[in-house]
């Protein structure tokens, strides 16, 4: 589920989004290519948010500036259970791995667009910080914490070539932290 809202504040607009999602997945041979008899169950609950403020002004004829700044993030609770599965051979399932990861991330961002007639120049940056604890419930000595952070700049240019038609080019960096099972 998700809820969004906005409110005019001065000459700009503040907006926010909050969401929650939850799932449970069962997989046979989950992430275990060397072992054909593995059964895995993963549980995930995530609460996320985004809040930002947008402001625009006309600097002079045919010159407009748009700014947007904010932060987004999420808090997730992940649990993964992996079993050695011998049911098809008349055996049992034996729990071999049980991990939990209460991970969280936060990412402030800032973007600007400068429009000069038919040309818009865009620039922005986002700083991602992700903390992924890996709690081994069967062997606490194997617990660890991964922290990942990166600044992701981006620039772009848009040119309006005809009414309703434009050409856009951009460059930017992106970031994805590893999933719990990859950590």
C-alpha positions in Angstrom: 0.0 0.0 0.0 1.1 3.6 -0.6 -0.1 7.1 0.4 1.0 10.3 -1.4 0.2 13.9 -0.7 1.4 17.4 -1.4 1.0 20.9 0.0 1.7 24.3 -1.5 4.2 26.1 0.8 5.1 29.7 -0.3 6.0 29.6 -4.0 7.0 25.9 -3.9 5.3 22.6 -3.3 6.2 20.0 -0.6 5.2 16.4 -1.3 5.6 13.1 0.4 5.0 9.4 -0.2 5.0 6.5 2.3 4.6 2.9 1.4 4.5 -0.6 3.0 5.0 -3.9 1.3 5.3 -7.5 2.5 5.9 -10.8 0.8 6.8 -14.4 1.4 8.4 -16.5 -1.3 9.3 -20.2 -1.5 12.0 -21.3 -3.9 13.4 -24.7 -4.7 17.2 -24.8 -5.4 17.4 -21.2 -4.1 20.9 -19.7 -4.7 22.5 -23.1 -4.3 23.7 -24.2 -7.8 26.0 -26.9 -6.3 23.2 -28.6 -4.3 20.2 -29.7 -6.3 18.1 -30.4 -3.2 17.7 -27.1 -1.5 14.4 -25.4 -0.5 14.3 -21.7 0.6 11.8 -19.4 2.2 12.2 -15.7 2.3 10.2 -13.1 4.2 10.4 -9.4 3.6 8.5 -6.4 5.1 9.5 -2.9 3.9 8.4 0.6 5.0 9.6 3.3 2.7 9.3 7.1 2.3 10.1 10.0 0.1 9.8 13.7 1.0 10.7 16.6 -1.2 10.3 20.3 -1.9 10.0 21.8 -5.4 10.5 25.4 -6.2 10.4 27.2 -9.6 11.0 30.8 -10.6 11.2 32.9 -13.8 14.6 34.6 -13.7 13.8 36.7 -16.8 12.1 36.2 -20.2 12.9 32.7 -21.5 15.0 31.8 -18.5 13.4 29.6 -15.7 15.0 27.8 -12.8 13.4 24.7 -11.1 14.9 23.2 -7.9 14.0 20.0 -6.1 15.5 18.7 -3.0 14.5 15.9 -0.6 15.3 12.5 0.9 14.0 9.0 0.5 14.7 5.8 2.3 13.4 2.6 3.6 13.5 0.1 6.5 13.3 -3.6 5.7 13.0 -6.7 7.8 14.3 -9.7 5.9 14.5 -13.4 7.0 15.8 -16.3 4.9 15.5 -19.9 5.8 17.3 -22.5 3.7 16.7 -26.3 4.1 18.5 -29.4 2.8 15.4 -31.0 1.1 15.3 -34.8 0.9 11.5 -35.2 0.8 11.5 -36.5 -2.8 13.8 -39.3 -1.6 11.6 -40.1 1.4 13.7 -38.0 3.8 13.1 -34.8 5.7 13.9 -31.1 5.4 16.7 -30.0 7.6 17.3 -26.3 8.4 20.8 -25.5 7.2 20.7 -21.7 7.1 18.6 -19.1 8.9 19.5 -15.4 8.6 17.9 -12.2 9.5 18.7 -8.7 8.2 17.1 -5.5 9.6 18.5 -3.3 6.8 17.9 0.4 6.2 18.8 3.0 3.6 18.6 6.8 3.3 19.3 8.9 0.2 19.2 12.7 0.2 19.0 14.3 -3.3 19.1 17.7 -5.0 18.2 18.5 -8.7 18.1 21.7 -10.8 16.7 22.5 -14.3 17.7 25.7 -16.0 15.4 26.4 -19.1 16.6 28.8 -21.7 14.0 29.0 -24.5 14.0 25.6 -26.2 17.0 24.2 -24.2 16.9 22.8 -20.6 20.1 22.0 -18.8 19.7 19.5 -15.9 22.0 18.6 -13.0 21.6 16.7 -9.8 23.1 14.4 -7.3 21.9 11.7 -4.9 23.9 10.3 -2.0 23.0 6.7 -1.1 23.8 5.2 2.3 22.8 1.6 3.0 23.4 -0.5 6.1 22.8 -4.3 5.8 23.3 -6.3 9.0 23.6 -10.1 8.4 22.6 -12.0 11.5 23.2 -15.7 11.3 20.7 -17.2 13.7 22.3 -20.7 13.6 25.9 -19.4 14.0 26.1 -15.9 15.6 29.9 -16.0 15.1 29.2 -15.5 11.4 27.3 -12.2 11.9 28.5 -9.2 9.9 27.4 -5.8 8.8 27.8 -4.4 5.3 27.7 -0.6 4.7 27.5 0.8 1.2 27.6 4.5 0.2 28.0 6.4 -3.0 27.5 9.8 -4.5 25.6 9.6 -7.8 25.8 12.7 -10.0 23.8 13.2 -13.2 23.6 15.8 -15.9 21.4 16.2 -19.0 20.2 18.4 -21.8 16.8 18.6 -23.4 16.1 20.4 -26.7 12.6 21.1 -28.0 12.8 20.5 -31.7 9.1 20.9 -32.5 5.8 21.4 -30.6 5.4 18.2 -28.6 8.8 16.8 -29.6 12.1 17.0 -27.9 15.5 15.3 -27.9 17.2 14.4 -24.6 20.7 13.2 -23.6 22.0 12.5 -20.2 24.9 11.0 -18.2 24.7 9.7 -14.6 25.9 7.2 -12.2 23.6 4.7 -10.4 23.9 2.5 -7.4 22.5 -0.8 -6.1 23.7 -2.3 -2.9 23.8 -6.1 -2.8 20.8 -8.1 -1.6 21.0 -9.8 1.8 21.7 -13.2 0.2 24.5 -11.6 -1.9 26.1 -10.0 1.2 
